[in-house]
Amino acid sequence: MSNNKSNFESVIPTALHTIYPLIFTDIPYVKEIFDELCKKGFPEELKNDKLVFEIEGRYKLINSLLEKTNITQVLEFACGYTPRGLNYCLNNKNIVYVELDFQKVINSKQVILNKIVEVPKNLHFVAGNALDKNDLQKCLKYFELSKPIAIINQGLMRYLDFGEKRLLASNVYSIIEPNNGVWLTCDFTPAEFIKNQDNNLSDENNYNKNLAKVTDRNNARWRFKDKEDAEQFVKSIGLKMEWHEFTESIPMLSSIRILKQAEKKVKPYLKDAYVSVLTINKG
């Protein structure tokens, strides 16, 4: 698999794909960001409101788990247009938050945020690739390396082959190992979840096939077969894993109220999806 820049940049449209569903939530600044994106044209094929329960669920569950760590230095890979960093930094001046994404996304996001809000000084943006250690060094300059760092990514690893996954995980290990940091991600969700997406997100049961038209990096073969497969992978890196089902997020989902959905109808959208909390395996 080629690691050239243009190859990876084919995933950029997925950042639009996942911001749209969040307009049906109470997450601050989502609608303003979406409105600014629409001014340049927002492809209709990237709109799927049925995705909202999954996307809000992972967003809020990751937030909840991050807050339990009490870590105040956060690095988010492939941040896209999510307002997580903005909202954290506006609400807590003691947090240092760094967002990493491709130059095109970072430039666009900075322009948008500067139009809608006074961007806090504790929110930083770095253009680059999470697989590139030189780009990661640009991120680390904003942190006190004597303190723990939390790394977040949501949706990145599904677009990486297994060699690239291993490189990313090794990079994460090198950042969180010195001071007992943590890695929060939904990207170890097993392949079984693909069936749920296809069953729930399109009438023709071809959601993932359609997503493959958006980016050539949505490859089902790059998913972990099951939880045991994922656990063996992280163990080989020197990490240990704690699983949290997306269903834990249900009490936090504003989209249930906004879209007037019954909780029992929402659960199938979240079945077999997980946020993983990864820490250094000292055993």
C-alpha positions as a LaTeX table, in Angstrom:
\begin{tabular}{lrrr}
\hline
Residue & $x$ (\AA) & $y$ (\AA) & $z$ (\AA) \\
\hline
Met1 & 0.00 & 0.00 & 0.00 \\
Ser2 & 1.40 & 3.31 & $-1.05$ \\
Asn3 & 1.76 & 5.90 & 1.70 \\
Asn4 & 1.80 & 8.90 & $-0.62$ \\
Lys5 & $-0.08$ & 11.98 & 0.46 \\
Ser6 & $-2.71$ & 11.91 & $-2.28$ \\
Asn7 & $-3.56$ & 8.33 & $-1.37$ \\
Phe8 & $-4.46$ & 9.29 & 2.19 \\
Glu9 & $-6.19$ & 12.52 & 1.18 \\
Ser10 & $-8.94$ & 10.53 & $-0.53$ \\
Val11 & $-10.54$ & 10.24 & 2.95 \\
Ile12 & $-11.03$ & 14.01 & 3.28 \\
Pro13 & $-14.71$ & 13.95 & 2.13 \\
Thr14 & $-15.56$ & 11.66 & 5.05 \\
Ala15 & $-15.00$ & 14.65 & 7.37 \\
Leu16 & $-18.05$ & 16.22 & 5.72 \\
His17 & $-19.94$ & 12.95 & 5.85 \\
Thr18 & $-19.73$ & 12.84 & 9.66 \\
Ile19 & $-20.39$ & 16.51 & 10.49 \\
Tyr20 & $-23.81$ & 16.57 & 8.82 \\
Pro21 & $-25.59$ & 14.13 & 11.20 \\
Leu22 & $-24.51$ & 16.18 & 14.21 \\
Ile23 & $-26.77$ & 19.08 & 13.20 \\
Phe24 & $-29.55$ & 16.96 & 14.74 \\
Thr25 & $-27.92$ & 17.21 & 18.18 \\
Asp26 & $-27.32$ & 19.79 & 20.91 \\
Ile27 & $-23.55$ & 19.88 & 20.39 \\
Pro28 & $-22.50$ & 23.56 & 20.31 \\
Tyr29 & $-21.19$ & 25.10 & 17.07 \\
Val30 & $-22.06$ & 22.14 & 14.84 \\
Lys31 & $-24.79$ & 24.02 & 12.98 \\
Glu32 & $-22.59$ & 27.08 & 12.52 \\
Ile33 & $-19.77$ & 24.94 & 11.10 \\
Phe34 & $-22.16$ & 23.09 & 8.83 \\
Asp35 & $-23.69$ & 26.35 & 7.56 \\
Glu36 & $-20.24$ & 27.66 & 6.65 \\
Leu37 & $-19.42$ & 24.42 & 4.83 \\
Cys38 & $-22.68$ & 24.69 & 2.90 \\
Lys39 & $-21.64$ & 28.07 & 1.51 \\
Lys40 & $-19.07$ & 26.22 & $-0.59$ \\
Gly41 & $-21.56$ & 23.52 & $-1.51$ \\
Phe42 & $-22.27$ & 20.38 & 0.49 \\
Pro43 & $-22.70$ & 17.18 & $-1.58$ \\
Glu44 & $-26.14$ & 15.64 & $-1.10$ \\
Glu45 & $-24.67$ & 12.13 & $-1.24$ \\
Leu46 & $-22.77$ & 12.85 & 1.98 \\
Lys47 & $-25.95$ & 13.53 & 3.95 \\
Asn48 & $-27.36$ & 10.66 & 6.02 \\
Asp49 & $-29.38$ & 11.69 & 9.05 \\
Lys50 & $-29.72$ & 8.04 & 10.16 \\
Leu51 & $-26.03$ & 8.18 & 11.05 \\
Val52 & $-26.72$ & 10.64 & 13.87 \\
Phe53 & $-27.11$ & 8.11 & 16.70 \\
Glu54 & $-23.77$ & 6.47 & 15.92 \\
Ile55 & $-21.88$ & 9.75 & 15.44 \\
Glu56 & $-23.36$ & 11.53 & 18.46 \\
Gly57 & $-22.89$ & 8.35 & 20.48 \\
Arg58 & $-19.20$ & 8.02 & 19.78 \\
Tyr59 & $-18.63$ & 11.77 & 20.27 \\
Lys60 & $-20.28$ & 11.91 & 23.67 \\
Leu61 & $-19.01$ & 8.56 & 24.93 \\
Ile62 & $-15.43$ & 9.55 & 24.10 \\
Asn63 & $-15.99$ & 12.87 & 25.90 \\
Ser64 & $-17.35$ & 11.09 & 28.96 \\
Leu65 & $-14.41$ & 8.68 & 29.11 \\
Leu66 & $-11.91$ & 11.49 & 28.56 \\
Glu67 & $-13.34$ & 13.47 & 31.47 \\
Lys68 & $-12.94$ & 10.45 & 33.77 \\
Thr69 & $-9.19$ & 10.43 & 33.12 \\
Asn70 & $-8.73$ & 14.01 & 34.41 \\
Ile71 & $-6.07$ & 14.46 & 31.70 \\
Thr72 & $-5.87$ & 18.04 & 30.46 \\
Gln73 & $-3.55$ & 17.59 & 27.45 \\
Val74 & $-5.37$ & 16.21 & 24.41 \\
Leu75 & $-4.21$ & 15.38 & 20.90 \\
Glu76 & $-6.91$ & 14.50 & 18.37 \\
Phe77 & $-5.93$ & 12.75 & 15.15 \\
Ala78 & $-7.98$ & 13.28 & 12.00 \\
Cys79 & $-10.09$ & 15.87 & 13.80 \\
Gly80 & $-12.11$ & 16.83 & 10.73 \\
Tyr81 & $-14.74$ & 19.45 & 11.45 \\
Thr82 & $-15.71$ & 18.23 & 14.91 \\
Pro83 & $-16.09$ & 21.06 & 17.47 \\
Arg84 & $-14.86$ & 18.90 & 20.35 \\
Gly85 & $-11.59$ & 20.76 & 20.81 \\
Leu86 & $-13.28$ & 24.13 & 20.48 \\
Asn87 & $-15.91$ & 23.31 & 23.09 \\
Tyr88 & $-13.41$ & 21.88 & 25.55 \\
Cys89 & $-11.12$ & 24.87 & 25.28 \\
Leu90 & $-13.92$ & 27.41 & 25.56 \\
Asn91 & $-15.15$ & 25.72 & 28.73 \\
Asn92 & $-11.80$ & 25.03 & 30.40 \\
Lys93 & $-8.78$ & 27.29 & 30.09 \\
Asn94 & $-6.61$ & 24.65 & 31.75 \\
Ile95 & $-6.96$ & 22.25 & 28.82 \\
Val96 & $-4.39$ & 22.21 & 26.03 \\
Tyr97 & $-5.95$ & 20.72 & 22.91 \\
Val98 & $-4.16$ & 20.02 & 19.63 \\
Glu99 & $-5.96$ & 19.01 & 16.44 \\
Leu100 & $-4.13$ & 17.22 & 13.62 \\
Asp101 & $-5.47$ & 16.74 & 10.11 \\
Phe102 & $-4.47$ & 17.28 & 6.49 \\
Gln103 & $-3.55$ & 20.81 & 5.42 \\
Lys104 & $-6.72$ & 21.23 & 3.37 \\
Val105 & $-8.97$ & 20.36 & 6.31 \\
Ile106 & $-7.01$ & 22.36 & 8.89 \\
Asn107 & $-6.97$ & 25.48 & 6.70 \\
Ser108 & $-10.69$ & 25.22 & 6.01 \\
Lys109 & $-11.55$ & 24.59 & 9.65 \\
Gln110 & $-9.51$ & 27.51 & 10.93 \\
Val111 & $-11.20$ & 29.88 & 8.48 \\
Ile112 & $-14.63$ & 28.62 & 9.54 \\
Leu113 & $-13.97$ & 28.80 & 13.28 \\
Asn114 & $-12.55$ & 32.30 & 13.01 \\
Lys115 & $-15.80$ & 33.39 & 11.36 \\
Ile116 & $-18.10$ & 32.01 & 14.05 \\
Val117 & $-16.23$ & 32.41 & 17.34 \\
Glu118 & $-13.14$ & 33.85 & 18.99 \\
Val119 & $-10.90$ & 30.80 & 18.90 \\
Pro120 & $-9.37$ & 30.17 & 22.34 \\
Lys121 & $-5.59$ & 30.34 & 22.69 \\
Asn122 & $-5.40$ & 26.86 & 24.21 \\
Leu123 & $-6.69$ & 25.27 & 20.98 \\
His124 & $-3.94$ & 24.55 & 18.45 \\
Phe125 & $-3.99$ & 23.25 & 14.87 \\
Val126 & $-1.33$ & 21.22 & 13.09 \\
Ala127 & $-1.41$ & 20.18 & 9.47 \\
Gly128 & $-0.05$ & 16.69 & 8.97 \\
Asn129 & $-0.47$ & 12.94 & 9.09 \\
Ala130 & $-0.68$ & 10.86 & 12.28 \\
Leu131 & 1.55 & 8.22 & 10.66 \\
Asp132 & 4.38 & 10.73 & 10.26 \\
Lys133 & 6.55 & 11.12 & 13.38 \\
Asn134 & 7.79 & 14.51 & 12.19 \\
Asp135 & 4.21 & 15.78 & 12.11 \\
Leu136 & 3.60 & 14.35 & 15.58 \\
Gln137 & 6.61 & 16.24 & 16.91 \\
Lys138 & 4.95 & 19.45 & 15.71 \\
Cys139 & 1.96 & 18.55 & 17.89 \\
Leu140 & 3.98 & 17.62 & 20.97 \\
Lys141 & 5.65 & 21.03 & 21.19 \\
Tyr142 & 2.41 & 22.39 & 22.66 \\
Phe143 & 2.40 & 19.96 & 25.60 \\
Glu144 & 4.26 & 19.57 & 28.86 \\
Leu145 & 5.85 & 16.20 & 28.17 \\
Ser146 & 6.23 & 15.52 & 31.89 \\
Lys147 & 2.43 & 15.21 & 32.11 \\
Pro148 & 0.09 & 12.58 & 30.63 \\
Ile149 & $-1.40$ & 13.06 & 27.18 \\
Ala150 & $-4.74$ & 11.73 & 25.94 \\
Ile151 & $-4.98$ & 10.81 & 22.27 \\
Ile152 & $-8.35$ & 10.68 & 20.51 \\
Asn153 & $-9.34$ & 9.45 & 17.09 \\
Gln154 & $-12.76$ & 8.49 & 15.81 \\
Gly155 & $-13.04$ & 6.80 & 12.45 \\
Leu156 & $-9.43$ & 7.12 & 11.31 \\
Met157 & $-8.28$ & 3.50 & 11.55 \\
Arg158 & $-11.06$ & 2.11 & 9.39 \\
Tyr159 & $-9.29$ & 3.80 & 6.47 \\
Leu160 & $-5.87$ & 2.28 & 7.25 \\
Asp161 & $-4.58$ & $-1.12$ & 6.24 \\
Phe162 & $-3.09$ & $-3.31$ & 8.98 \\
Gly163 & 0.48 & $-2.16$ & 8.41 \\
Glu164 & $-0.67$ & 1.44 & 8.74 \\
Lys165 & $-2.75$ & 0.57 & 11.81 \\
Arg166 & 0.35 & $-0.89$ & 13.45 \\
Leu167 & 2.37 & 2.22 & 12.63 \\
Leu168 & $-0.33$ & 4.47 & 14.09 \\
Ala169 & $-0.60$ & 2.35 & 17.24 \\
Ser170 & 3.19 & 2.38 & 17.67 \\
Asn171 & 3.20 & 6.16 & 17.34 \\
Val172 & 0.47 & 6.42 & 19.97 \\
Tyr173 & 2.41 & 4.11 & 22.29 \\
Ser174 & 5.50 & 6.33 & 22.05 \\
Ile175 & 3.45 & 9.37 & 23.10 \\
Ile176 & 1.42 & 7.93 & 25.97 \\
Glu177 & 4.01 & 5.54 & 27.46 \\
Pro178 & 6.31 & 8.03 & 29.24 \\
Asn179 & 3.66 & 9.44 & 31.58 \\
Asn180 & 0.77 & 6.96 & 31.64 \\
Gly181 & $-1.37$ & 8.63 & 29.02 \\
Val182 & $-4.44$ & 7.15 & 27.40 \\
Trp183 & $-5.77$ & 6.44 & 23.91 \\
Leu184 & $-9.52$ & 6.80 & 23.32 \\
Thr185 & $-10.88$ & 5.51 & 20.04 \\
Cys186 & $-13.86$ & 3.80 & 18.46 \\
Asp187 & $-11.66$ & 2.33 & 15.75 \\
Phe188 & $-11.27$ & $-1.15$ & 17.21 \\
Thr189 & $-14.98$ & $-1.83$ & 16.66 \\
Pro190 & $-15.06$ & $-5.29$ & 14.99 \\
Ala191 & $-16.20$ & $-6.01$ & 11.43 \\
Glu192 & $-19.59$ & $-7.25$ & 12.67 \\
Phe193 & $-20.65$ & $-3.63$ & 12.98 \\
Ile194 & $-20.48$ & $-3.21$ & 9.20 \\
Lys195 & $-23.57$ & $-5.41$ & 8.91 \\
Asn196 & $-25.44$ & $-3.17$ & 11.33 \\
Gln197 & $-24.51$ & $-0.07$ & 9.36 \\
Asp198 & $-25.67$ & $-1.63$ & 6.11 \\
Asn199 & $-28.92$ & $-2.85$ & 7.69 \\
Asn200 & $-29.75$ & 0.44 & 9.38 \\
Leu201 & $-28.36$ & 3.26 & 7.28 \\
Ser202 & $-29.69$ & 2.62 & 3.78 \\
Asp203 & $-32.80$ & 1.06 & 2.31 \\
Glu204 & $-30.69$ & $-0.97$ & $-0.11$ \\
Asn205 & $-28.33$ & $-2.29$ & 2.63 \\
Asn206 & $-25.35$ & $-0.85$ & 0.76 \\
Tyr207 & $-24.14$ & 1.95 & 3.05 \\
Asn208 & $-20.52$ & 0.79 & 3.05 \\
Lys209 & $-20.56$ & 0.14 & $-0.68$ \\
Asn210 & $-21.71$ & 3.72 & $-1.21$ \\
Leu211 & $-19.05$ & 5.02 & 1.18 \\
Ala212 & $-16.44$ & 3.27 & $-0.95$ \\
Lys213 & $-17.47$ & 5.64 & $-3.75$ \\
Val214 & $-16.55$ & 8.57 & $-1.51$ \\
Thr215 & $-13.13$ & 7.19 & $-0.59$ \\
Asp216 & $-11.20$ & 4.21 & $-1.92$ \\
Arg217 & $-9.94$ & 3.62 & 1.61 \\
Asn218 & $-13.16$ & 2.14 & 3.04 \\
Asn219 & $-12.09$ & $-1.49$ & 2.85 \\
Ala220 & $-13.93$ & $-4.16$ & 4.87 \\
Arg221 & $-10.79$ & $-6.33$ & 4.82 \\
Trp222 & $-9.07$ & $-3.75$ & 7.00 \\
Arg223 & $-11.43$ & $-4.32$ & 9.95 \\
Phe224 & $-10.66$ & $-6.43$ & 13.00 \\
Lys225 & $-12.56$ & $-9.72$ & 12.84 \\
Asp226 & $-13.72$ & $-9.63$ & 16.46 \\
Lys227 & $-12.79$ & $-8.30$ & 19.89 \\
Glu228 & $-10.20$ & $-11.03$ & 20.42 \\
Asp229 & $-8.49$ & $-10.09$ & 17.16 \\
Ala230 & $-8.32$ & $-6.44$ & 18.28 \\
Glu231 & $-7.05$ & $-7.38$ & 21.75 \\
Gln232 & $-4.23$ & $-9.48$ & 20.30 \\
Phe233 & $-3.25$ & $-6.59$ & 18.05 \\
Val234 & $-3.01$ & $-4.04$ & 20.88 \\
Lys235 & $-1.23$ & $-6.52$ & 23.15 \\
Ser236 & 1.46 & $-6.92$ & 20.49 \\
Ile237 & 2.01 & $-3.14$ & 20.62 \\
Gly238 & 2.33 & $-3.16$ & 24.42 \\
Leu239 & $-1.15$ & $-1.85$ & 25.21 \\
Lys240 & $-4.19$ & $-3.14$ & 27.07 \\
Met241 & $-7.80$ & $-2.43$ & 26.20 \\
Glu242 & $-11.03$ & $-1.66$ & 28.02 \\
Trp243 & $-14.28$ & $-1.89$ & 26.03 \\
His244 & $-17.28$ & 0.45 & 26.29 \\
Glu245 & $-20.37$ & $-0.22$ & 24.21 \\
Phe246 & $-21.87$ & 2.67 & 22.26 \\
Thr247 & $-25.15$ & 1.86 & 24.02 \\
Glu248 & $-23.63$ & 3.45 & 27.15 \\
Ser249 & $-24.11$ & 6.78 & 25.38 \\
Ile250 & $-27.91$ & 6.46 & 25.06 \\
Pro251 & $-28.72$ & 8.63 & 28.12 \\
Met252 & $-26.54$ & 11.38 & 26.58 \\
Leu253 & $-28.11$ & 11.39 & 23.11 \\
Ser254 & $-29.98$ & 14.61 & 22.39 \\
Ser255 & $-30.82$ & 13.29 & 18.91 \\
Ile256 & $-33.32$ & 10.85 & 20.44 \\
Arg257 & $-35.33$ & 13.81 & 21.73 \\
Ile258 & $-34.76$ & 16.07 & 18.74 \\
Leu259 & $-35.77$ & 13.41 & 16.21 \\
Lys260 & $-38.48$ & 12.04 & 18.52 \\
Gln261 & $-37.21$ & 8.48 & 18.45 \\
Ala262 & $-37.96$ & 5.69 & 20.90 \\
Glu263 & $-34.88$ & 4.39 & 22.71 \\
Lys264 & $-35.58$ & 0.82 & 21.58 \\
Lys265 & $-35.38$ & 1.97 & 17.95 \\
Val266 & $-32.03$ & 3.63 & 18.53 \\
Lys267 & $-30.25$ & 0.64 & 20.08 \\
Pro268 & $-29.83$ & $-1.28$ & 16.79 \\
Tyr269 & $-27.81$ & 1.63 & 15.36 \\
Leu270 & $-25.30$ & 1.25 & 18.20 \\
Lys271 & $-25.11$ & $-2.53$ & 18.43 \\
Asp272 & $-21.61$ & $-4.06$ & 18.23 \\
Ala273 & $-19.88$ & $-0.64$ & 18.28 \\
Tyr274 & $-17.35$ & 0.24 & 20.97 \\
Val275 & $-15.14$ & 2.97 & 22.30 \\
Ser276 & $-11.86$ & 1.52 & 23.53 \\
Val277 & $-9.77$ & 2.94 & 26.35 \\
Leu278 & $-6.16$ & 1.90 & 25.79 \\
Thr279 & $-3.36$ & 2.24 & 28.29 \\
Ile280 & 0.16 & 0.86 & 28.67 \\
Asn281 & 0.26 & $-2.85$ & 29.48 \\
Lys282 & 2.58 & $-3.12$ & 32.45 \\
Gly283 & 1.80 & $-6.77$ & 33.12 \\
\hline
\end{tabular}
